[in-house]
Amino acid sequence: MLFFSKLADVKVSDQAETVAGKLMDIAIKLTPHEDYPAIAGILVKNGFGEKYISSGNIESFNHDGILLNKKISESIVDIPANEKLVLLKASVLDKQIVDLSGIRVVRVNDLQFGIVKGAMSLVALDIGKLGILRRLGFGSLFKFLKPELLEWKDVRLVGDKLQLSVGVEEIVKLHPADIANIIEKLNLNQGSELLQALDKKTAARVLEELEPEIQKILVENLGPERATSIIQKMSIDELVDLIQMLPDRKTGEFISNLSSDSTQKVKKIIEYDENTAGGLMNTEFISAFPENTVEEVVGQIKKVSQMHRGIHFVYITDKSNKFLGVVSMRKLLISGREVTMGGLVDVKSMPTATADQDVSRVASIMTKYNLLSVAVLDKDGKLLGVITVDDIMRHFVPHA
């Protein structure tokens, strides 16, 4: 097997031993369903600059040199402008790959070539330490190390920047937190490209899992118009956190691009201090009136369940939105279809929070009463929103 590290800068000569120059790069053509692309040609550098030699004019590849089967004058041409060539050193070597098997971002340290169907072809990418040592000239001293190879057939070239070990359809199978970890290790352009390649719902969940500062940078880089389709799929509390991180001059731009419903919900929360219950609450929850039946509420949950990470309670209010209590999902599931929420609502005094209450106090209430969520009320006892234990954890441990 041949490695690019051993071929780089070798002499390219013809049968008369006339030197055409030194190997600078190797070109391939990407063809659908081709597992191991054959070498299309090479780039050589001589006193006249960089020139191109087609693979049809090459007799043999060797670590000691490359031999042509024709005279140099008959072989060397300018780099073809009309052929869709991929220059491996420029576009693949030292670039990053998303390795899904280990949920990590790895670097291409070397390229491996071999004979496939009678033609010298690109076979694999070396992502291990041995690839770096080989390029530094120390490979022979570390023969005990095994190369870490990714076969080219398992690699996809997206644009000319980001290489994925499988298609995006496989990435979406990962947990959003794992995709977020991958994006955090990519540069800004690559992270933006991967985020936009995901479906909007997945992208929103991934955005929620990113470190706040990276989240802010990515969204600013996308701009209000391009980012809107993604951020509108975020939960309202996460969306508010994101908007509050943006510079004041850009906040209005992003809010103006949201739907009227999202804008109203964001403005409802953004008026509160972020360290209060009002600033932390989520306005997306399941509510019902006392006269609603179990059948009606279950039907409502089925329609909107995809909008919620988890549903623990149904919040019961009267027609004026005054909070009356909660019905647990357990009660809902074991009750008859015609039973009303008024008959199921807990008669015990349910701990609640007020919008201006400090988050630390809310956390103490939830811990004391072992609550998964708590209702946030205004001074008149009307339901404004809900705080979940996840919201509390994210507040106190934002970088977990």
Buried (B, 14 or more C-beta within 10 A) or exposed (E): EBBBBBBBEBBBBBEEEEEBBBBBBBBBBEEEEBEBBBBBBBBBBBEEEEBBBBBEBBEEBEEEBBBBEBBBEEBBEEBEEEEEBBBBBBBBBEBBBBBBEEBBBBBBBBBBBEBBEEEBBBBBBBBBBBBBBBBEEEBEEEEEBEBBBBBBEBBBBBEEBBBBBBEBEEBBEBEBBBBBBBBBEBEEEBBBBBBBBBEEBBBBBBBBBBBEEBBBBBBBBBEBEEBBBBBBBBBBBBBBBBBBBBEEEBBEBBBEBBEEEBEEBBEBBBEBEBEBBBBBBBBBBBBBBBEBBBEBBBEBBEEEEEEBEEBBBBBBBBEEBBBBBBBBBEBBEEBEEEBBBBBBBBEEEBEBBBBBBEBEEBBEBBEEEEBEBBBBBBEEBEBBBBBBBBBBEBBEEEEE
